[in-house]
């Protein structure tokens, strides 16, 4: 990756570079998410993410000043960068909020419902026409989510819906990044997310310490409903390791989405489910049951089909209504 590609954004597509960056970033994120869940019993979302985000900002400033010789550029569209940062912050809270009640595979499967929401947002917000094939893919993905969540079963808890909320926020983030942040510096975008995380997590810790929720809330959401716990060296070390991993992965993902169409990257993006399942098995001995595996396959298949169809339409020059 050249210095220009890091600081100047991109105005041309480079799908090979984007695919390589995507795979590497997803492996790193699966390891990072495993570490977050590993530390979940000894800390809180606000505390852990505050330490990690401070580390992110320091690391970015050091890289920018010492190695790259410049400061992060000012946003070209401040409102778009701020909106993208808010969406990523919201996705983080929904994704990690259910720790430690959810397995890594459940978290990943809920997040990867985002193509369903991309289609819905494309219709509602962007007014794009959607044909029967794409509707069928959305229904298949929804069926996959149903198999994973299993509403009405003895094992269902509303906490399982939280990663689906992360999927909605991530879908909006993908649209905003591609439509309004394509020419922004990845360092600027990552720095903006870091600032949003620091401000939100510091606020969360203060509010929760001044006005602690009831015992019932802490019982259901122990990672989200507590503010500050006594720090241990292990928690600080794990948070700083996650900081390094997070900066590398976010720079890679942002650059990937700036250098290729989301329809090209979507099938590769689903490899996170494989990496998350392998990490869950390695770190915690978790492995999804048959119903979850079937649901994950439906979600991944629906997303991959949608991406393939998008590419076919662009090659043939057909209008979106032919989907």
Order of alpha helices (4+ residues) and beta strands (2+ residues): alpha-alpha-alpha-alpha-alpha-alpha-alpha-alpha-alpha-alpha-alpha-alpha-alpha-alpha
